[in-house]
Amino acid sequence: MDDEKGQIAWICFGLLLSGVMGSCFVLALIVISGGVTPARSVEEKMAHSDTMSAIQIFDQFFDSDQLTRGREIYLQNCAACHGAEGRGQFPEAPFQPDSTGRIGAPPHNDTGHSWHHSDVLLIRYVTEGGFSDLTRFYLMPPFGDVLTDEQIMLVIAHIKTLWTDEQRARQRQLTIEEAQASP
């Protein structure tokens, strides 16, 4: 019986420790990303369109001015490959290999898969560049030395405007689950 209680105690301790470490990880990412915006009242959130209030990275919400800046940065740095409207490098066949046998830059709109990735991974992709098989995909260059952390967040916030409400909700849940599971 004592062994069983001891095992349960260690399991509880492990769960508590992983929760604390996961919270520290999320807090560190928030600090790196520029901090937390002040909490908004329900009325302030409702004053924005549904799309505007739904754009969130970690605990930061983005207003229409920030989303406009994000679109401008996206157009200057990302649209050449991903398309101005986020339809991908080859919008007519975004997931089909071209004559080189490689698949082009993916769409970031609601037909793409960007929303399948957590905030942490999206930031990593933009900062470090793509980390895919170069025989099957074109290389995405790193933008960590080109864009500031704030600009990267604004670009990702803009990309989230291209998704459906359901996709944003699912991506948000994925981000939360990943943070909770981080050791």
N, C-alpha and C positions, 0 to 999 in steps of 0.2 A: 504494500500500500504506500509506504514511504517513497519507494522508487517511482511509483506512478505519480505521486504529488511532485516529486523532484522533476520528472520529465515535463509535467504540465507547467511548472514554474519556469523551466528553461524555455519552453515554447512561448510562454507569455512574455518572458524577457526578450526573446528574439523578435517577436512581433512588435513589441514596444520600441526596441532599438531600431528596427527597420523603418518604423513609422517616423521616428525622430529624425533619422538620417534622410529619409525621403523628403521630409519637410524642410530640412536644412538645404537639400539639393534644390528644391523649388525656390526657396528664398534666395539662394545664391544666384540662380538664373534670373530672378526678378531684379536683383541688384545689378547684375551684369547688363540686363536689358534696359536699364534706365529707371528702374524703380516702379513703384506702384502709384497709379493715379489716385487722387482722392476719391473716396466712395461717392457715388452719385445717388441721389434720391430716386425713387421710382418715378416721380414726376419729371425729373431731368432726363431720365432714360427714355421716357415715353415722348418727350418733346422731340427726340430724334426719330428718324424713320425706323421701322423694325430692323432693317438691315444695318443701320448705323449703330444701334444699341447692341446688336448681336456680334459686332466685330470685337473680338477679345483675344489677347495673347497673354497667357498666364492670368494675372489679375488686372491687367491693364486694358481699359476700354479705349477705343479710338473714335474721335469725333470726325465730322465731315472735312474739316480743314486738314487734319492729319491724313485722312484717306485720300484726299486730293493730292497732297504732297507725296504720298506713297505711290499713287498712280503715275505722277510725273517721274519719280525715280525709276519705277518699273519701265516706263516707256523709254527712258534714256539708257537703261542698263540691261533689261531683260527681254524687251519686245522683239529685238532682232532675231532671237531664237524661239521664244515662246509665243510670239504674236502679240499684237497690240491688245487684242481682246482675250488673250490667254488660250487661244485655240491650238497652240503647238506649232512646231516647226513645219510640219506637213499637215495642215488642217484637214485636207480631204481624206487622208489616211494616217491619222496621228500615231497609230500603234502598229503600222506595217513597215517592214524594212524597206529602205530605198535600194538603189542599184548597188550600193556598197555593202548591202546586207545589214546595215545598222538602222536602228530606230532613232528618229529625230528627237529633239527636245520635246518633252511631253506637254500636253495642254494643262493649264492650271485652272481652267474653268470647271463647270460642273460635270463635264464629260471626262475629265482627267482623274488622276489618282492622288493629287497632292493632299486632299482632305483625309486620306488614309494614314497620314503621318502626324505624329505629335508635334507640338510647338518646338520641343527640343530638337527633333530631327529636322524640321523645316529650317530652323536657324542654322543648324549644322550644315545642311546642304548649301545654303546661300553663303555661309562663311567659308567653308572648306572646299566647296565645289562638289561636283558629283563624284560618287565613289562606286561606279558601276563597271561592268565588263566592257572595255573599250572596243572589243571586237563586235559587240552587239549594239552599243549605244555611242552617241557622240559625247565628247567630254564637256561637262559643264565646268567652266573655270571657277576658281574661288573668288569671292567678292569681299572677303574679310579685310583685305588691304585696300580695297577700292571704296567701299561704303563704310560709314560709321555703324556702330551697333544700333543707334537710333534709326538710321536709314534702312537697315536690314529689317528692323521691326515694322517700319512703315510699309515696306514692300510686301512683307508677309501679310500685313493687315489688308493691303489692297487686294492681294490674291484671294483672301477670304471673302471679299465682296463678290467674287465670281462664282461662289458656291451657293447651293440652296441652303435654306434654313436648317433642313434636316442634316445636310452634310456638315454644316458648322457645328450643330449640336453633337453629332457623332464624333467629330474631330476633337471637340472640347472634352467629351467623355474619355476618349482615348488618351488625351494629354493628362487628365486627372488620374486615370488608371495607371499610366506609366509612372507618374510621380509617386503614387502610393506604393508601387512595386519596387521602386529603386531602393537598393540596399543602403 
